[in-house]
């Protein structure tokens, strides 16, 4: 586990707690039209450092498929296993937990992008899997990450 990754993750969690405290006091700025994009980007950054802290070696981030099949949020090695990580961020529990947003259609899109990524690798991995990093809003702690390894299979 990298000390830098651990420090960065803790710093980001602290920053999210500060955002939560400010929002609880009602001192936040009015949401802009692209607020969901900012939330998603914050969630992906938090998930990136969470995975680094967990021992993953991240080799690609926001990798679009050339075929238009979609985008791979994070690609990383978890030991000898190549993991394709889909990051889902939610700021409320109204629609359920974040991982429920990864539908069968979305899973197929991720699998097509992963297959295209694997075709371009010079070194073929022995095994690969699909993980989900579920980033959820907690009013007291800010954004929190939960990793679901081997979340789905294609």
Rosetta silent file (secondary structure, phi, psi, omega in degrees, C-alpha in Angstrom):
SEQUENCE: XXXXXXXXXXXXXXXXXXXXXXXXXXXXXXXXXXXXXXXXXXXXXXXXXXXXXXXXXXXXXXXXXXXXXXXXXXXXXXXXXXXXXXXXXXXXXXXXXXXXXXXXXXXXXXXXXXXXXXXXXXXXXXXXXXXXXXXXXXXXXXXXXXXXXXXXXX
SCORE:     score description
SCORE:     0.000 S_00000001
   1 L     0.000  128.212 -177.868    0.000    0.000    0.000 S_00000001
   2 L   -78.061  134.310  177.761    1.446    3.327   -1.056 S_00000001
   3 H   -65.544  -39.062  178.343    1.786    6.016    1.603 S_00000001
   4 H   -60.926  -45.351 -179.954    1.057    8.649   -1.050 S_00000001
   5 H   -63.429  -41.491  179.159   -2.169    6.908   -2.064 S_00000001
   6 H   -63.653  -43.869  178.806   -3.249    6.567    1.547 S_00000001
   7 H   -63.845  -44.553  179.986   -2.504   10.241    2.217 S_00000001
   8 H   -63.732  -43.376  179.967   -4.330   11.395   -0.933 S_00000001
   9 H   -62.504  -46.559  179.489   -7.392    9.276   -0.159 S_00000001
  10 H   -62.210  -38.288  177.965   -7.583   10.566    3.415 S_00000001
  11 H   -64.038  -43.777  178.976   -7.180   14.145    2.181 S_00000001
  12 H   -65.495  -38.945  176.589  -10.003   13.727   -0.324 S_00000001
  13 H   -64.024  -42.406  177.471  -12.287   12.190    2.309 S_00000001
  14 H   -60.034  -44.024  179.822  -11.482   15.120    4.622 S_00000001
  15 H   -61.339  -40.748  178.816  -12.277   17.555    1.812 S_00000001
  16 H   -67.245  -35.141  175.763  -15.632   15.848    1.209 S_00000001
  17 H   -63.922  -39.894  177.239  -16.434   16.067    4.920 S_00000001
  18 H   -63.110  -43.033  176.668  -15.738   19.791    4.764 S_00000001
  19 H   -59.393  -41.363 -179.266  -18.079   20.113    1.755 S_00000001
  20 H   -63.972  -41.630  179.022  -20.739   18.209    3.699 S_00000001
  21 H   -64.416  -42.586  179.463  -20.420   20.531    6.701 S_00000001
  22 H   -64.883  -43.206  179.428  -20.674   23.622    4.503 S_00000001
  23 H   -65.196  -35.270  179.609  -23.679   22.193    2.659 S_00000001
  24 H   -66.254  -30.192  177.901  -25.364   21.312    5.984 S_00000001
  25 L   -80.845   -7.725  179.983  -25.102   24.956    7.031 S_00000001
  26 L    78.834   18.564 -177.215  -26.768   25.972    3.758 S_00000001
  27 L   -97.962   24.827 -178.009  -23.792   28.012    2.637 S_00000001
  28 L   -90.282  155.837  178.207  -23.333   26.294   -0.698 S_00000001
  29 L   -73.062  155.710  177.515  -23.455   28.005   -4.051 S_00000001
  30 L   -62.737  140.749 -177.240  -26.459   27.391   -6.291 S_00000001
  31 L   -65.520  138.191  177.304  -25.988   24.234   -8.389 S_00000001
  32 L   -87.685  174.026 -177.655  -24.870   24.817  -11.941 S_00000001
  33 L   -63.287  -33.042 -176.428  -26.213   22.933  -14.943 S_00000001
  34 L  -102.013   29.416 -179.477  -23.234   20.582  -15.002 S_00000001
  35 H   -60.767  -36.723  179.638  -23.187   19.862  -11.255 S_00000001
  36 H   -64.778  -30.967  177.298  -23.686   16.137  -11.905 S_00000001
  37 H   -69.938  -39.326  177.297  -20.526   16.120  -14.043 S_00000001
  38 H   -65.064  -41.516  178.681  -18.537   17.724  -11.226 S_00000001
  39 H   -63.065  -43.463  178.146  -19.923   15.180   -8.763 S_00000001
  40 H   -62.378  -41.259  179.226  -18.999   12.325  -11.107 S_00000001
  41 H   -66.162  -40.944  177.175  -15.471   13.666  -11.561 S_00000001
  42 H   -63.465  -40.407  178.579  -15.033   14.010   -7.777 S_00000001
  43 H   -64.038  -41.042  179.176  -16.298   10.451   -7.348 S_00000001
  44 H   -66.574  -39.234  178.216  -13.883    9.091   -9.956 S_00000001
  45 H   -65.259  -43.051  178.391  -10.938   10.877   -8.344 S_00000001
  46 H   -63.444  -42.398  178.787  -11.887    9.544   -4.923 S_00000001
  47 H   -64.405  -40.197  178.375  -12.294    6.007   -6.350 S_00000001
  48 H   -55.922  -51.249 -177.533   -8.914    6.276   -8.113 S_00000001
  49 H   -71.720  -30.448  175.056   -7.093    7.052   -4.864 S_00000001
  50 H   -62.347  -45.609  179.627   -9.135    4.484   -2.950 S_00000001
  51 H   -66.297  -40.082  176.837   -8.030    1.781   -5.413 S_00000001
  52 H   -60.482  -42.797  178.398   -4.419    2.951   -5.268 S_00000001
  53 H   -63.617  -33.834 -179.129   -4.598    2.713   -1.471 S_00000001
  54 L   -78.648   -1.238  175.886   -6.086   -0.791   -1.809 S_00000001
  55 L   102.733    2.269  177.489   -3.026   -1.895   -3.801 S_00000001
  56 L   -71.638  148.114  170.631   -4.272   -1.543   -7.383 S_00000001
  57 E  -107.989  104.642 -175.953   -1.867   -0.372  -10.066 S_00000001
  58 E   -79.790  127.419 -177.728   -3.989    1.895  -12.271 S_00000001
  59 E  -113.632  -14.393  178.078   -2.903    1.811  -15.920 S_00000001
  60 E  -152.893  147.750 -178.864   -5.738    3.722  -17.623 S_00000001
  61 E  -140.387  130.415 -179.127   -8.300    6.303  -16.635 S_00000001
  62 E    51.469   52.876 -175.806  -11.349    7.475  -18.630 S_00000001
  63 E   -89.597  106.966  178.625  -10.285    5.386  -21.624 S_00000001
  64 E   -76.353  146.555  175.784  -12.761    5.794  -24.514 S_00000001
  65 L   -82.450  138.433  179.771  -13.249    2.914  -26.922 S_00000001
  66 L   -65.780  -28.669 -177.983  -12.403    3.783  -30.508 S_00000001
  67 L   -77.912   -4.671 -176.937  -15.445    1.905  -31.731 S_00000001
  68 L    82.045   13.891 -177.011  -17.719    4.177  -29.706 S_00000001
  69 L   -72.074  -11.003 -178.849  -18.627    1.263  -27.441 S_00000001
  70 L   136.733 -157.779 -177.279  -18.281    3.411  -24.339 S_00000001
  71 E  -138.584  142.529  174.321  -15.625    4.356  -21.866 S_00000001
  72 E   -96.373  118.602 -177.521  -13.627    2.489  -19.265 S_00000001
  73 E   -65.026  -54.695  179.112  -13.543    4.597  -16.099 S_00000001
  74 E  -140.163  140.218  174.845  -10.528    2.889  -14.524 S_00000001
  75 E  -127.543  127.117 -178.059   -8.335   -0.020  -15.597 S_00000001
  76 E  -154.836  159.097  177.303   -5.898   -1.442  -13.106 S_00000001
  77 E   -91.665  126.287  171.992   -3.972   -4.473  -11.980 S_00000001
  78 E  -110.857   84.387 -171.858   -5.055   -6.061   -8.711 S_00000001
  79 L    70.057 -127.128 -179.160   -2.119   -8.400   -8.375 S_00000001
  80 L   -86.503    1.912 -175.370   -2.172  -10.731  -11.425 S_00000001
  81 E  -103.895  129.234  174.452   -5.773   -9.793  -12.352 S_00000001
  82 E   -85.758  122.737 -174.986   -6.596   -6.980  -14.775 S_00000001
  83 E  -113.297  130.210  173.890   -9.635   -5.171  -13.419 S_00000001
  84 E  -101.254  114.829 -172.119  -12.015   -2.939  -15.374 S_00000001
  85 E  -108.428  121.725  173.401  -13.630   -0.651  -12.802 S_00000001
  86 E   -95.211  127.582 -178.954  -16.885    1.187  -13.418 S_00000001
  87 E  -104.466  126.861  176.815  -17.327    4.134  -11.047 S_00000001
  88 E  -124.333  128.281 -177.777  -20.847    5.199  -10.080 S_00000001
  89 E  -120.525  133.889  177.250  -21.450    8.220   -7.874 S_00000001
  90 E  -133.496  141.492  179.685  -24.729    9.216   -6.248 S_00000001
  91 L  -102.182   -0.580  174.897  -25.482   12.163   -3.970 S_00000001
  92 L  -149.733  164.968  179.225  -28.733   10.754   -2.579 S_00000001
  93 L   -94.744    8.548 -176.253  -30.325    7.401   -1.873 S_00000001
  94 L   -59.535  -38.488 -178.237  -33.501    8.281   -3.789 S_00000001
  95 L   -96.779    9.558 -178.632  -32.565    6.092   -6.780 S_00000001
  96 L    92.558 -178.028 -179.822  -31.012    3.352   -4.674 S_00000001
  97 L   -65.625  152.355 -176.446  -27.344    2.486   -4.252 S_00000001
  98 H   -55.597  -37.741 -175.206  -24.970    3.645   -7.004 S_00000001
  99 H   -65.168  -19.108  178.752  -24.125    0.133   -8.228 S_00000001
 100 H   -70.505  -14.504  178.839  -27.747   -0.453   -9.300 S_00000001
 101 H   -77.016   -7.782  178.636  -27.160    2.067  -12.103 S_00000001
 102 L   -90.234   86.996 -177.742  -24.921   -0.456  -13.904 S_00000001
 103 L   -76.088  173.961  177.446  -27.631   -2.091  -16.013 S_00000001
 104 H   -60.423  -39.528  178.608  -27.218   -5.091  -18.331 S_00000001
 105 H   -62.975  -44.587  178.959  -26.945   -2.691  -21.276 S_00000001
 106 H   -64.831  -39.015  177.943  -24.209   -0.720  -19.503 S_00000001
 107 H   -60.787  -42.529  178.971  -22.424   -3.983  -18.607 S_00000001
 108 H   -65.103  -38.703  178.661  -22.386   -5.022  -22.282 S_00000001
 109 H   -64.164  -42.870  178.352  -21.016   -1.603  -23.283 S_00000001
 110 H   -64.277  -41.973  179.985  -18.243   -1.894  -20.685 S_00000001
 111 H   -63.223  -40.169  177.783  -17.464   -5.446  -21.848 S_00000001
 112 H   -64.181  -43.436  178.020  -17.157   -4.308  -25.489 S_00000001
 113 H   -64.319  -38.864  178.705  -14.794   -1.495  -24.478 S_00000001
 114 H   -66.055  -41.522  178.635  -12.800   -3.946  -22.326 S_00000001
 115 H   -61.659  -42.200  177.652  -12.563   -6.443  -25.190 S_00000001
 116 H   -63.842  -40.335  178.267  -11.246   -3.682  -27.457 S_00000001
 117 H   -62.636  -43.930 -179.485   -8.722   -2.696  -24.765 S_00000001
 118 H   -65.197  -35.441  178.620   -7.554   -6.312  -24.406 S_00000001
 119 H   -61.972  -32.615 -177.347   -7.096   -6.677  -28.170 S_00000001
 120 H   -84.373  -12.413  179.782   -4.597   -3.795  -28.135 S_00000001
 121 L   -70.734  136.710  175.561   -2.526   -5.167  -25.255 S_00000001
 122 L   -78.237  -32.475  178.016    0.765   -6.724  -26.279 S_00000001
 123 L  -105.967  115.526 -179.086    0.737   -8.808  -23.099 S_00000001
 124 L   -79.271  129.443  178.568   -2.504  -10.683  -22.620 S_00000001
 125 L   -71.155  149.903  178.488   -3.621  -10.917  -18.975 S_00000001
 126 L   -67.195  -47.666  179.033   -4.195  -14.341  -17.515 S_00000001
 127 E  -137.392  154.015  173.836   -7.478  -13.250  -15.938 S_00000001
 128 E  -141.780  162.308 -179.783   -9.605  -10.148  -15.909 S_00000001
 129 E  -152.164  169.370  179.735  -12.742   -9.079  -14.103 S_00000001
 130 E  -114.550  120.495  179.206  -15.272   -6.275  -13.837 S_00000001
 131 E  -112.748  160.813  173.834  -15.459   -4.317  -10.587 S_00000001
 132 E  -125.558  129.326  171.505  -17.719   -1.476   -9.490 S_00000001
 133 E  -100.357  108.772 -177.312  -16.564    1.388   -7.287 S_00000001
 134 E   -93.965  112.645 -178.446  -19.730    2.620   -5.622 S_00000001
 135 E  -108.749  115.728 -175.425  -19.326    6.198   -4.396 S_00000001
 136 E  -120.834  148.759  179.107  -22.223    7.327   -2.207 S_00000001
 137 E   -83.238  127.493  173.311  -22.989   10.561   -0.442 S_00000001
 138 E  -115.657  122.229 -175.629  -23.098   10.400    3.341 S_00000001
 139 L   -56.805  -27.416 -177.649  -24.415   13.653    4.895 S_00000001
 140 L   -94.858  -25.682 -173.935  -21.916   13.447    7.767 S_00000001
 141 L  -118.068   -2.471 -177.623  -18.835   12.107    5.962 S_00000001
 142 E    81.119 -149.819 -179.909  -19.177   13.309    2.373 S_00000001
 143 E   -77.615  134.924  179.860  -18.472   10.889   -0.459 S_00000001
 144 E  -128.331  140.639 -176.586  -17.524    7.350    0.612 S_00000001
 145 E  -103.178  138.894  172.015  -16.214    4.546   -1.630 S_00000001
 146 E  -131.482  126.188 -178.046  -17.242    0.883   -1.556 S_00000001
 147 E   -97.263  128.693  176.047  -15.514   -1.564   -3.915 S_00000001
 148 E  -113.093  103.180 -179.285  -17.460   -4.499   -5.352 S_00000001
 149 E   -78.813  144.051  179.016  -14.986   -6.950   -6.847 S_00000001
 150 E    51.509   51.279 -174.084  -16.170   -9.231   -9.661 S_00000001
 151 E   -67.683  -33.889  178.192  -19.475   -7.325   -9.763 S_00000001
 152 E  -152.964  162.195  178.865  -20.632   -8.865  -13.045 S_00000001
 153 L  -130.205  147.163  178.641  -19.548  -11.303  -15.715 S_00000001
 154 L  -121.290    0.000    0.000  -20.059  -11.274  -19.445 S_00000001
